[in-house]
Amino acid sequence: MSAEVIYGSELAEQLRIEMKKEVTTLKEKGIHPKLTVILVGDDPASKSYVSGKQKASDFVGMTSDLILLPESTSEDELVQMITKLNNDETVNGILVQLPLPDQINEQKIIEAIDPNKDVDGFHPINIGKMLTNQETFLPCTPYGILTMLKSKNIEISGKNAVVIGRSNIVGKPVGQLLLNEHATVTYCHSRTKDMENYIKNADILIVAVGKAHFLTGEAIKPGATVIDVGVNRLPNGTLTGDVDFETAKEKAAYITPVPKGVGPMTITMLLKNTIQAAKNQSK
Ligand SMILES: Nc1nc(=O)c2c([nH]1)NC[C@@H]1CN(c3ccc(C(=O)N[C@@H](CCC(=O)O)C(=O)O)cc3)C=[N+]21
């Protein structure tokens, strides 16, 4: 058997075409969705993500401003910049690219963003709303993963979902969204004992570890859905996920590739959240 590959890139394109129409209609009503991205320092991986987001914003007809700050920026300076954007009525969404340099406390920065402009969905107020299943900005990668599963009508309710990785931006929130969809969720991480026993019972596997070839086909349950969130740059420059795609593809029913899988969906959900922010703020 060979799995059906879920191309996030194709779904992202379809969604962006719909979003472009919506943005056109909004503009006719005087609503001009605008995202401002702050990038501190010059991490090459961050730059690649920022340029992808820029292209996508242009496509849907949204304004996307980029503020580049030096690596030496202090926490106070960054908070001041965020406060200015919070008070700028033309800015609907604010994204501060993570990770930040060591002198800046990330949590403090996340909490400085107005929750109504927090299109990353990282502010504690928005996380709390997600946890209690209230409408809010969902974190973009988990939201993109959920949208991919739904696009293929993959059953979530009652299924065993195993999330490998427990970061605040991917692992924890994706598990929460799957729980909200009535999955039985298990989190595995670096201290998990006998991880293979959880993996082999997983109907849905979310792999967000950050290690190339972390998961191979032999570990997974036949017919599982495998979502690869890894973004690993190999020494030769190619991008690869956390899953050994070739072996996993032979056992899974559905699998996402890297590139062209989760990444393009992350960007698309960011645009979707920004459009939602603009609509909310126009009321
Ligand atoms: N505040 C914040 N929010 C984020 O959402 C955030 C962040 N910081 N920091 C970094 C990570 C990483 N991330 C990616 C998004 C898209 C691709 C993506 O589109 N990748 C393409 C390939 C791009 C390439 O070839 O370089 C793909 O998978 O097909 C990758 C990585 C968002 N992040």
The ligand as a MOL file (V3000), in Angstrom:
LIG
                    3D

  0  0  0     0  0            999 V3000
M  V30 BEGIN CTAB
M  V30 COUNTS 33 36 0 0 0
M  V30 BEGIN ATOM
M  V30 1 N 5.9800 33.9710 15.6130 0
M  V30 2 C 6.2310 32.9320 14.8080 0
M  V30 3 N 5.2180 32.3300 14.1640 0
M  V30 4 C 5.4640 31.2700 13.3170 0
M  V30 5 O 4.5170 30.7040 12.7350 0
M  V30 6 C 6.8190 30.8450 13.1070 0
M  V30 7 C 7.8260 31.5270 13.8030 0
M  V30 8 N 7.5040 32.5510 14.6460 0
M  V30 9 N 9.1060 31.1630 13.6670 0
M  V30 10 C 9.5140 30.1200 12.7410 0
M  V30 11 C 8.4440 29.0980 12.5070 0
M  V30 12 C 8.6560 28.2780 11.2400 0
M  V30 13 N 7.5360 28.5830 10.3830 0
M  V30 14 C 7.4180 28.1600 9.0420 0
M  V30 15 C 6.3740 28.5610 8.2320 0
M  V30 16 C 6.2980 28.1790 6.9130 0
M  V30 17 C 7.2530 27.3690 6.3450 0
M  V30 18 C 7.1400 26.9950 4.8920 0
M  V30 19 O 6.2850 27.4900 4.1770 0
M  V30 20 N 8.0030 26.0910 4.3830 0
M  V30 21 C 7.9880 25.6710 2.9690 0
M  V30 22 C 9.3740 25.6210 2.3810 0
M  V30 23 C 10.1750 26.8660 2.4890 0
M  V30 24 C 11.6200 26.6590 2.0860 0
M  V30 25 O 11.8820 25.9070 1.1120 0
M  V30 26 O 12.4790 27.2430 2.7420 0
M  V30 27 C 7.4040 24.2710 2.8520 0
M  V30 28 O 7.4090 23.5500 3.8540 0
M  V30 29 O 7.0120 23.8850 1.7490 0
M  V30 30 C 8.2890 26.9340 7.1300 0
M  V30 31 C 8.3740 27.3240 8.4600 0
M  V30 32 C 6.7310 29.4810 11.0330 0
M  V30 33 N 7.1760 29.7970 12.2650 0 CHG=1
M  V30 END ATOM
M  V30 BEGIN BOND
M  V30 1 1 1 2
M  V30 2 2 2 3
M  V30 3 1 2 8
M  V30 4 1 3 4
M  V30 5 2 4 5
M  V30 6 1 4 6
M  V30 7 2 6 7
M  V30 8 1 6 33
M  V30 9 1 7 8
M  V30 10 1 7 9
M  V30 11 1 9 10
M  V30 12 1 10 11
M  V30 13 1 11 12
M  V30 14 1 11 33
M  V30 15 1 12 13
M  V30 16 1 13 14
M  V30 17 1 13 32
M  V30 18 1 14 15
M  V30 19 2 14 31
M  V30 20 2 15 16
M  V30 21 1 16 17
M  V30 22 1 17 18
M  V30 23 2 17 30
M  V30 24 2 18 19
M  V30 25 1 18 20
M  V30 26 1 20 21
M  V30 27 1 21 22
M  V30 28 1 21 27
M  V30 29 1 22 23
M  V30 30 1 23 24
M  V30 31 2 24 25
M  V30 32 1 24 26
M  V30 33 2 27 28
M  V30 34 1 27 29
M  V30 35 1 30 31
M  V30 36 2 32 33
M  V30 END BOND
M  V30 END CTAB
M  END
